[in-house]
Amino acid sequence: MTEKKLAPVHPGEILLEEFLKPMGLSQNRLALSISVPARRINEIVLGKRRVTADTALRLARFFDMSPQFWLGLQMDYDLDVTADAMAVRLKQEVKPYAFASWPPRSNVSQRLEH
């Protein structure tokens, strides 16, 4: 049985479904509250725009949470989309390095043993 992978979730979907809708906030109200153009919020919600560090800081302050949450969502989304897009090429073009021993012994650890 083959497991079907779930589609990556864009941070805009999280913003809409987990924040705006439950809080009764419109995209326009959020945009005004965090001093960004309404178009920016709309494009994020539609999955057409990335969450930048600037937007992450603004959303984090407004919702009283960490900017890492928003950037983490964006990073996870980007990695999923890119991994899916280049899966075949990556296997063909990049071969894993075969380490004889891992982790390598550093000069520092060798000196500490004596």
Phi, psi and omega per residue, in radians:
M1 nan 2.234 -3.127
T2 -1.610 2.268 3.090
E3 -1.412 2.327 3.104
K4 -1.590 2.222 -3.126
K5 -1.335 2.392 3.074
L6 -1.235 2.569 3.102
A7 -1.170 2.505 3.094
P8 -1.034 2.534 -3.133
V9 -1.799 2.104 3.123
H10 -1.284 2.523 3.111
P11 -0.977 -0.488 3.111
G12 -1.114 -0.596 3.093
E13 -1.177 -0.696 3.082
I14 -1.117 -0.797 3.128
L15 -0.987 -0.818 -3.115
L16 -1.199 -0.923 -2.987
E17 -1.373 -0.546 -3.058
E18 -1.792 -0.238 -3.099
F19 -2.162 -1.102 -3.030
L20 -1.093 -0.943 -3.107
K21 -1.056 -0.932 -3.116
P22 -1.077 -0.515 -3.109
M23 -1.584 -0.066 -3.125
G24 1.167 0.540 -3.141
L25 -1.737 2.390 3.036
S26 -1.505 2.806 3.080
Q27 -1.063 -0.687 -3.130
N28 -1.130 -0.759 3.131
R29 -1.068 -0.761 3.112
L30 -1.084 -0.817 -3.131
A31 -1.005 -0.803 3.109
L32 -1.091 -0.710 -3.088
S33 -1.185 -0.516 -3.128
I34 -1.884 0.179 3.047
S35 1.013 0.869 3.028
V36 -2.265 2.804 3.079
P37 -1.114 2.488 3.118
A38 -1.019 -0.560 -3.141
R39 -1.055 -0.636 3.135
R40 -1.063 -0.827 -3.137
I41 -1.137 -0.755 3.140
N42 -1.059 -0.763 3.141
E43 -1.176 -0.598 3.063
I44 -1.154 -0.834 3.141
V45 -1.046 -0.650 3.136
L46 -1.390 -0.067 -3.139
G47 1.347 0.324 -3.106
K48 -1.737 -0.095 -3.089
R49 -2.447 2.538 3.126
R50 -1.418 2.734 2.962
V51 -1.481 2.015 3.138
T52 -1.557 3.003 3.085
A53 -1.041 -0.713 3.117
D54 -1.029 -0.867 -3.130
T55 -1.164 -0.686 3.128
A56 -1.058 -0.738 3.113
L57 -1.115 -0.713 -3.141
R58 -1.187 -0.795 3.113
L59 -1.103 -0.713 -3.135
A60 -1.085 -0.777 3.126
R61 -1.130 -0.784 -3.103
F62 -1.104 -0.795 -3.087
F63 -1.600 0.083 3.125
D64 0.963 1.015 3.125
M65 -2.558 -3.074 -3.079
S66 -1.516 2.533 3.050
P67 -1.157 -0.436 3.118
Q68 -1.073 -0.526 3.090
F69 -1.020 -0.881 -3.082
W70 -1.214 -0.742 3.117
L71 -1.202 -0.581 3.082
G72 -1.119 -0.737 3.080
L73 -1.049 -0.759 -3.127
Q74 -1.149 -0.761 -3.141
M75 -1.093 -0.777 3.122
D76 -1.058 -0.746 3.125
Y77 -1.092 -0.852 -3.127
D78 -1.042 -0.760 3.130
L79 -1.110 -0.764 3.129
D80 -1.067 -0.837 -3.112
V81 -1.112 -0.787 -3.121
T82 -1.182 -0.725 3.119
A83 -1.074 -0.728 3.102
D84 -1.115 -0.757 -3.067
A85 -1.197 -0.551 -3.053
M86 -2.018 0.293 -3.081
A87 -0.960 -0.877 -3.098
V88 -1.170 -0.839 3.137
R89 -1.040 -0.725 -3.110
L90 -1.073 -0.767 3.114
K91 -1.119 -0.635 -3.126
Q92 -1.316 -0.670 -2.969
E93 -1.658 -0.401 -3.060
V94 -2.180 2.038 3.105
K95 -1.754 2.371 3.118
P96 -1.070 2.500 3.103
Y97 -1.349 2.322 3.138
A98 -1.633 1.851 3.133
F99 -1.399 2.350 3.082
A100 -1.222 -0.708 3.046
S101 -2.595 2.445 -3.139
W102 -2.430 2.391 -0.007
P103 -1.385 2.707 3.125
P104 -1.170 2.556 3.114
R105 -1.437 2.217 3.135
S106 -1.584 2.833 3.081
N107 -1.058 -0.618 -3.130
V108 -1.115 -0.855 -3.114
S109 -1.146 -0.572 3.099
Q110 -1.184 -0.679 3.130
R111 -1.203 -0.601 -3.134
L112 -1.193 -0.466 -3.124
E113 -1.309 -0.328 -3.088
H114 -1.744 nan nan
